[in-house]
Amino acid sequence: MTTTAPASADAYHRPAARFTAGGLDVRASALGQCRRALWYTATEQPVTNPPEPESLTLLETGNALEPVVVRAMRRAGWTVAAADRDEPVSVTVEAAPGVTVTGHPDATGCPPPEGGAAAAVEQFLFGDEAQKVEAEELVIEVKTRGPEAFKCWQTLGAERSHPESVAQAACYSLGLFGECRDVVIATLDTGSRTWDYEVIPAGRAELAWRDASGRLEALVEHRALNGPDPTALPERDFNAADWQCKRCPYLNLCQPGGAGEAEDDTEPAEPVSDEQAREALRGYEQAQARIKSLEADKRGALKTLQHWLSRKGATKARLEGSSKTRTVGMVQSRRYSVDHKRLNALLEPEQRSEIVTDQVSEYLRVS
Ligand code: SF4
């Protein structure tokens, strides 16, 4: 079952999940959410951990920047039809018997013709109707991410970094076009204010949709077994250390004391007073200032040596130092880079996960 209908701006504020006469309806943007959290929402449990004002500001900033991404895409030669935010088109798709997914596509459009923005302008001015008609309209899912999440998405690809966004776009494609076409994830880095995009081939988008639908089927089975009972809870999908739990509006309901326990892990063995911490910070600042000044001295000395070497017309020369004779010479270094967009387009997510791996390290930053 697939329906499309105009909706009002209020549609953006629908609950993440709700029971319907036919079963369960889930908001498309909540496809990756914890199923227990969806159950709490559908059974109308009170929120115990409302989002901090800073999180709401971040969310609103992301929403406000979406039209900026659309305009940037148009400047780069894309043909983009963006949603009317006061009257967005609502799409409902049946994910499995008894479960529907409803959402509002951000935009649809086509990539620029071969040759980029310049070719698009030329096509516009001189016309190439055949090419215009042939270009297939695709769903464009617009996202905004902080620098770290943006880098993660570019490197790993959307299916690994944010699979729910691919499933969401696939849902819109099914709803709007009646088939799962290629989908486009366009993302803005809120730090550098640059944007990029990834095209997910239709087959892979459909797979993401099927994975997301399969997760939701478990909730429908849970309801069939228990009815809409707020105390009969599905299993947790995450644990207290995961960011999903840390930001969950039902954290205290689901894991009373869970967040505190997670924080306890990072408590230092020996307590450090505020005064000791301030002293450590001052020591850090002094060390940083010394390092900066030494780095500047080093750069200046290297520059002088480089001029000396080039005036000699040599690439290498020996020179007496304070304790020994040293070699001063130009060396070449080569960097290799990987075009992650091409790699992501060529390989299945499973193959990519064997090639592009990620390691997480933790360090303290003072800014
Ligand atoms: S606290 Fe974590 S496990 Fe519990 S409902 Fe929220 S996200 Fe799910």
Residues whose N, C-alpha, C, O or C-beta is under 5 A from the ligand:
A	BS01	SF4	C34 R36 A37 R236 D237 F238 Q244 C245 C248 Y250 L251 C254
